[in-house]
Amino acid sequence: MKKLTILLLSLLTALFLAACGGNDSATDDKEIKLGATAGPYSDMLKKIIIPQLEEKGYSVELVEFSDYVQPNVALDNGDIDANLFQHTIYLENFEQQNNMDLEALIIVPTAPMGFFSNSLSKVEDIKEGATVAIPNDPSNAARTLSTLAKQGLIEISPDVEELKASEKDIVKNDLNLVFNPVEAASLPRQIDSVDISSVPGNFALAAGLKLTDALFLEDMPDQYRNVVAVKADNKDSQLAKDLIEIVESEQFETKIDEEFEGFGKPSWMSNR
């Protein structure tokens, strides 16, 4: 009877410990999955972030996605532990629309919008009536107009938020620039048929364009720079702390300068 009691106590203890262990967050495990859309940000994970995680003892699987929906669905479901593909505005809108609670850990260097031309070599060469291909979606269109304004080519009404400006908010266009709104993905193909084509960084890189060959580049607001994201419940996990430490490291910035030429750095990195 005594042996049976001891055996039962041992089993209960084992079950209790197993139950306690089952409450540990997956992000405190050393076997993790990171998600990204195929392209420069999966490359950033492969070339910089994952090697440093492996140095910290993690075993990392990279999961690549072909759209901008599934990386957050997978993160919310727990199928991946963190992702890198989206900027803060997209993240906040997505989680609100889909009843998710996700967290941006840290902003990373991001490919800016490039303004490309085959006929012009500097801003001063832009002539009256020049044609400018711009994205036809509101978010990227606002970024385009804001950049043109910063170059002194147009003026936007001061009554409008910079990130919400549209063509109707242009109050000064001395060069009578002609805007040609098209799908963002087709903007690289417009370079040959317009004077200037404003191409979001991801589409520029996918088309084989070099950001440093652009006539000029967007000075991105931090809200449009990409972030490493996790579930909000895991924002204080060891993985979250290690990801932040890696991105904040001098080694990370050095590799960005070597491997991702033309990427715009977030204010926290530029100001340190």
N, C-alpha and C positions, 0 to 999 in steps of 0.2 A: 504493500500500500504506500509505504514511504517512497519507494522508487517511482511508483506511478505519479505521486504528487510532484516529485522533483521533475519528472518528464513533462508533466502538464505545465509546470511553471516555466520550464525551459522553452516549451513551444509558445507559450503566451508572450514571453520576453522577445523571442525571435519575431513573432508577428507584430508586436509593438514597435520594434526597431525598424522592421520593414515598412510599416505604415509611416513612421516618421521620415524615413528615407524617401518615401514616395512623394513627400511634399516639397522636396528640394526643387528649385527652379532648374529647368533644362539649361539655362544660361550660366549656372554655376558648375555645369559639367564641362569636361575638357573636350568632349566630342560635340562639335557644333556644325551648323549649316548657315552659310551666308548667301544672300540672294542679290542679284543685280540683273539689269537688262544687258544683253550682249552689246559690247562696245567699250568705250573708254572707261566706264566705271567698273565693269567686271575686270578690265585690265588693271585698274587701280587696286582692286582687291588682290588680284593674282600677283602683281609685281611688287606691291609695297605692304599692304595690310596683312595678308595671309602669311607671308614669310615671317613677319614679326610676331604674329600670333603663335606660329609654330615654335618660334624660339621660346615662347612663354609656356610651351607644353601642350598647346591645343592641337587636336586633330580636326582639320577643317575640310568640309565639303562645300564647293562652290556650286550654287544652283543658278543657272541662267534662264531668264524669262524673255519672251518675245513681245510682251505688251506692258502697259503701265498699270494694269489692274491686279494681276496675279501676284506680284511681289508683296503687295500689302495684304492680300487675302491670305497668302501663305504665312506671313508674319503674324497676322491676327489668329490664325488657326494653330500656330505653334509648329508649323512644318519647317520653318526656318527661324533662326535666332536673331537675325539682324538683316537689314537690307541697305543698299546704296544705289539710288537711281533717281531720286525725286528732290525737288526743292520744297522749302517750308510751306509756301502757299498751297502747292498741290497736296502735300501731306495733310494740312489742316482741313482743306476742303473735302478730301477723300474720307478722312475719318469721321467728319461731321455727317456727310451724306450716307455713310455706310455703318453708322453707329459703332465705330471702333475707338479704342483708346490707345493710340500710338504716341511715341515720344521721339523727337529729334534730339540726338545726343550731341552732335557737333557738326559744324559746317565744314565742308572740304573744298579745296580748289576745284573750280568748275569751268568747263569750256564756255566762253562767252559767245554771244552772237557776233558773227563776222560780216562786214560789209565788203563784198567782193566786186571787182570790176576787171574786165579785160581791156578796157579802153582808157582808164584813168589811173594815174600813178600817185596822185595826192589830192587832198580835199580841194585845194585851190583850183584844180582843173575842172571841177564840176561846173557845167555851163547851164544857162537858163533853159528851162524845158526838159532837163535831164529826167529820164525815166528810172523809177526806183521800184523794184519788186519787193513787196513786204508780205509777211504772213497774214492770212485772212482770219486767224483766230484772235479774239480780243486781247488775250494775255500777251502773246508775242507781238502783236501789232503795237500795243502800248510801249513795250520795251524798245521796239524799233523807233517809234516817234520820239521817245525820250532821248535816245542816243543821237538822233539827227538834231534834236534841239541842243544837246550839249556840244555838238560840233558847230553850232551857230548857223545851221542851214534852215531851220524853221523856228517858230516860237509857238508854244502851247499856252492856252489860257491858264493863268495862275489860279483860277477858280476850280480847276480839275485836279484830282489826285493823279500824280505822275504815273502810277501803275494801272490807271483806268482810262488813260487818254485814248481818243480815237481821231480819225481824220477830221471829224466835225469840230474838234477842239483846237485845230490849228488856227492861230490868229494872225500869223505872219509867215509868208512863203515868198520871199523876194525873188527867188530863182524860179518860181512857178514850177517846182518839181511836180512830176506826174507820177502818182502812186498806182501801182498795179498789184492788188491783193491776190495772192494765190495760196494754195495749200503749202504749209511749211515744208513738207517732205520734198516738194518739187522745186524749191528755191535754188538748189545747186544747178539745176538744168536751165534756170533763167539767166544765168550769168552771161551767156553768149547773146542773149536777145534784148537785154536792157543795159542801161549805163551802170547801175548799181543794183546788186541783189543782197538783201539782208538775210543771212542764213544762220539759224540757231546752231549753236556749237555742235550738238550731237549729230545733226544732219550734215554739217560741214565735214566733220571727221569721217562719217560713214561714206561720204562721197569722195574721200581721198584728198580733200582740200587741207592745206596747211593754214592754221590760224594766223601764223606770222606773215602770210602772204596777203592778208586782207588789207584793203585800203585803210580801214580803221576798225577797232574792236569796241564792243560794248563795255562800259564801265558798270558792271552788274551790281544792283542792290543785293545785299546779303540774302534777302527773301527769295531771290531767284538762284541762289547757289545751292548745290545739292548737299544733302545731309545723310549721315549714318543714322538709321532709325531702328528702334526696338519697340516691343510692347511696353506700355507705360508701367506695368507691374514689374518689369525687369530693368528699369532705368538705373537702379542702384546695385544691380548684380555685378559680380566680379568681371564678367565679360564686358559689360558696359564700361566699367572703369578702365579695363585694359584697352578697349577700342579708343577711348578718349586719350589715354596716355600715348598710344601709338600715333594717332593723328597729330597730337601736339608735339611730337618728338622732332628734333632737328634732322634725324635720319629721314623721316617722312618728307619734310620740306625739300631736302636735298634731292631725293628721288623724284619729287614732283618737277623740280627744275630740270632734271636730266631727261625724264621720260615723257613729260606732259607740257611741252613748250607752248606758251600762249595761254595756258589756263589762268583765269583770274583768281587771285587769292582772297579769302574772306578777310574782313577787317581785323579780326582777332589775330590773324597770322601776319598781316602787313604792319600792324601797329606794335608788335612785341619787340 
